[in-house]
């Protein structure tokens, strides 16, 4: 039987870990939301106010907002990945984990551009190829931060470690995570402050599990080269 990760175990493990550090993760989530919206929200509000009278200006503002969101994502992603991985591994976490991560920003930006282009091409061909790329390359930031990889190396490695787990990752990304976030909104919106860090920890746990499975497979292939997988 092919080894893979257990979604139920990962779900409840992330639930338990978020509950143990609830106040930290509520603050963590509020910080991410605030930083993400602080710059772009005023621009989006302004763009809506000129939408009917200045189409060119509206388009420029939307483009600027998109680029700022892209930049902010690259800046805060290393901190999010670090905290998610440390918490999922049972290590202590703090807001200081957001600091000292500037060396990853350019690499993540380059990787995100390539990722976006590949996903766009996939969706232009058909929806399924786009989803396939989305799922197989989703651990790029984790590999850049955790393994100090370059953008291209992380893209290749993410494709390798997710091999054979596409269906499980499909269920995680398109069923489990959306259902969890929707449930968070239904619970008077406050539930989102619990759901979002749960999602981050679930991805971190899946990443660690896939890394271990890939390492084990390479070890088996090396010691038993005649075995056909």
C-alpha positions in Angstrom: 0.0 0.0 0.0 1.3 3.4 -1.0 2.2 5.6 2.0 0.5 9.0 2.2 -0.6 11.5 4.7 -3.8 11.2 6.9 -6.1 14.2 6.4 -8.1 13.4 9.5 -5.0 13.2 11.8 -3.6 16.4 10.3 -7.0 18.2 10.7 -7.3 17.4 14.4 -3.6 17.9 15.2 -3.8 21.4 13.7 -7.0 22.0 15.7 -5.3 21.0 18.9 -2.1 23.1 18.3 -4.1 26.2 17.5 -6.3 25.7 20.5 -3.2 25.4 22.8 -1.9 28.8 21.6 -5.2 30.4 20.8 -4.4 34.0 21.8 -1.2 34.0 19.8 -2.9 32.7 16.7 -5.7 35.1 17.0 -3.2 38.0 17.1 -1.2 36.3 14.3 -4.3 36.2 12.1 -5.4 39.7 12.8 -1.9 40.9 12.0 -1.9 39.2 8.6 -5.3 40.6 7.8 -4.3 44.1 8.9 -1.1 44.1 6.9 -2.8 42.6 3.8 -5.6 45.2 3.8 -3.8 48.3 5.2 -2.4 49.4 1.9 -4.8 47.8 -0.6 -8.2 48.6 1.0 -7.9 52.4 0.6 -6.9 51.9 -3.0 -9.8 49.6 -3.7 -12.3 51.9 -2.1 -10.9 54.8 -4.1 -10.9 52.8 -7.4 -14.6 52.0 -6.8 -15.4 55.7 -6.4 -13.9 56.5 -9.9 -15.0 53.4 -11.7 -17.8 55.0 -13.6 -16.1 58.3 -14.4 -12.5 57.4 -15.0 -12.0 54.0 -16.5 -8.2 54.5 -17.2 -7.6 55.7 -13.6 -9.6 52.8 -12.2 -7.5 50.3 -14.2 -4.3 51.9 -13.0 -5.4 51.8 -9.4 -6.4 48.2 -9.7 -3.1 47.3 -11.2 -1.2 49.1 -8.4 -3.3 47.4 -5.8 -2.5 44.0 -7.4 1.2 44.7 -7.4 1.2 45.9 -3.8 -0.7 42.8 -2.8 1.9 40.7 -4.6 4.7 42.5 -2.8 3.1 42.3 0.6 2.5 38.6 0.2 6.2 38.0 -0.6 7.2 40.0 2.4 5.0 38.3 5.0 5.1 34.8 3.5 8.4 33.8 5.0 7.2 34.8 8.5 3.9 32.9 8.0 5.8 29.8 6.8 8.3 29.9 9.7 5.6 30.2 12.3 3.4 27.6 10.7 6.3 25.1 10.5 7.6 25.8 14.0 4.1 25.5 15.6 3.3 22.3 13.6 6.6 20.8 14.9 5.8 21.7 18.5 8.4 24.5 18.7 7.8 27.8 20.5 6.6 30.7 18.3 6.6 34.5 18.6 6.1 37.5 16.4 9.9 37.8 16.2 9.6 34.9 13.7 8.4 37.5 11.2 11.8 39.3 11.5 15.0 38.6 9.6 13.4 37.0 6.6 14.2 39.6 3.9 16.7 37.2 2.2 13.7 35.1 1.1 11.6 37.9 -0.4 13.1 38.2 -3.8 13.2 34.4 -4.3 9.6 34.1 -3.3 8.6 36.9 -5.7 10.5 35.2 -8.6 8.9 31.9 -7.7 5.4 33.4 -7.4 5.7 35.1 -10.9 6.7 31.7 -12.4 4.0 30.0 -10.4 1.4 32.5 -11.6 2.4 32.2 -15.2 2.3 28.4 -15.1 -1.2 28.4 -13.4 -2.5 30.9 -16.0 -1.2 28.7 -18.9 -2.8 25.7 -17.2 -6.2 27.4 -16.9 -6.0 28.7 -20.4 -5.5 25.2 -21.7 -8.2 23.7 -19.5 -9.2 24.0 -15.9 -7.8 20.7 -14.8 -4.1 21.5 -15.9 -4.4 24.7 -13.9 -5.5 22.9 -10.8 -2.8 20.3 -11.3 -0.1 23.0 -11.3 -1.7 24.8 -8.4 -1.6 21.7 -6.3 1.7 20.3 -7.3 3.7 23.5 -6.8 2.0 24.9 -3.7 4.9 24.1 -1.3 7.4 26.4 -3.1 7.5 29.0 -0.2 8.0 26.2 2.4 11.0 24.9 0.5 12.5 28.3 0.0 12.3 29.1 3.7 12.7 25.7 5.2 15.4 24.4 2.9 16.9 27.7 1.8 16.3 26.8 -1.9 16.3 29.0 -4.9 13.1 29.7 -6.9 13.6 27.2 -9.7 15.0 24.5 -7.3 11.9 24.9 -5.0 9.6 24.6 -8.0 11.2 21.4 -9.0 11.3 20.0 -5.5 7.6 20.8 -4.8 6.7 19.0 -8.0 8.7 15.9 -6.8 7.5 15.7 -3.2 3.8 16.0 -4.2 4.1 13.2 -6.7 1.5 10.4 -6.0 -0.5 12.6 -3.6 -2.3 14.8 -6.1 -5.8 13.4 -5.3 -5.3 13.9 -1.5 -4.0 17.4 -2.1 -7.0 18.1 -4.3 -9.3 17.1 -1.5 -7.3 19.3 1.0 -7.3 22.4 -1.2 -10.7 22.3 -2.8 -12.9 20.6 -0.1 -11.3 20.6 3.4 -9.8 24.1 3.4 -12.8 25.9 1.8 -15.2 24.1 4.1 -13.2 25.1 7.1 -13.0 28.8 6.1 -16.7 28.9 5.3 -17.5 27.3 8.7 -15.4 30.0 10.3 -17.5 32.7 8.6 -20.7 31.0 9.6 -19.6 31.1 13.2 -20.2 34.8 13.5 -17.1 35.5 11.4 -14.9 35.2 14.6 -14.4 31.5 13.7 -12.2 32.7 10.8 -9.6 33.7 13.4 -9.4 30.1 14.4 -9.8 28.6 10.9 -7.0 30.6 9.1 -4.2 29.5 11.5 -5.6 25.9 11.3 -5.2 26.0 7.5 -1.6 27.3 7.8 -0.7 24.5 10.2 -2.4 21.9 8.1 -0.3 22.9 5.1 2.8 22.9 7.2 2.1 19.4 8.5 1.3 18.1 5.0 4.6 19.6 3.8 6.6 17.9 6.5 4.8 14.6 5.9 5.5 14.8 2.1 9.1 15.7 2.7 9.5 12.6 4.9 7.7 10.3 2.4 9.9 11.6 -0.4 13.1 11.2 1.7 12.1 7.6 2.6 11.3 6.8 -1.1 14.7 8.1 -2.2 16.4 6.1 0.5 14.6 2.9 -0.6 15.4 3.6 -4.3 19.1 4.1 -3.3 19.4 1.0 -1.2 17.2 -1.2 -3.4 17.7 0.0 -7.0 16.0 -3.0 -8.5 12.6 -2.3 -6.8 10.0 -1.0 -9.1 7.7 1.5 -7.4 
